[in-house]
């Protein structure tokens, strides 16, 4: 017989949480949304900040986090880019 105070059985497979990270970017220029920026000058349009967000969300010391998804939301254009690890 089981008691209501007894612990539930442990799952057969350990559960791993999936990380979802949302980055809201306000006042994004149309050039950035269209992908029209210089790769050698990421400060224009503050692409450097978005790149750092992606790197920080996905990078670990020994590789890429496979359990993470980052969403870059560009306003006022209502465009979302999804990057999965």
Secondary structure in CASP SS format (residue, H / E / C, confidence):
PFRMAT SS
TARGET T0000
AUTHOR 0000-0000-0000
METHOD secondary structure of the structure
MODEL  1
X C 1.00
X C 1.00
X C 1.00
X C 1.00
X C 1.00
X C 1.00
X C 1.00
X C 1.00
X C 1.00
X C 1.00
X C 1.00
X C 1.00
X C 1.00
X C 1.00
X C 1.00
X C 1.00
X C 1.00
X C 1.00
X E 1.00
X E 1.00
X E 1.00
X E 1.00
X E 1.00
X E 1.00
X E 1.00
X C 1.00
X C 1.00
X C 1.00
X C 1.00
X H 1.00
X H 1.00
X H 1.00
X H 1.00
X C 1.00
X C 1.00
X C 1.00
X C 1.00
X C 1.00
X C 1.00
X C 1.00
X C 1.00
X C 1.00
X C 1.00
X H 1.00
X H 1.00
X H 1.00
X H 1.00
X H 1.00
X H 1.00
X H 1.00
X H 1.00
X H 1.00
X H 1.00
X H 1.00
X H 1.00
X H 1.00
X H 1.00
X H 1.00
X E 1.00
X E 1.00
X C 1.00
X C 1.00
X E 1.00
X E 1.00
X C 1.00
X C 1.00
X C 1.00
X E 1.00
X E 1.00
X E 1.00
X E 1.00
X E 1.00
X E 1.00
X E 1.00
X C 1.00
X C 1.00
X C 1.00
X C 1.00
X E 1.00
X E 1.00
X E 1.00
X E 1.00
X E 1.00
X E 1.00
X C 1.00
END
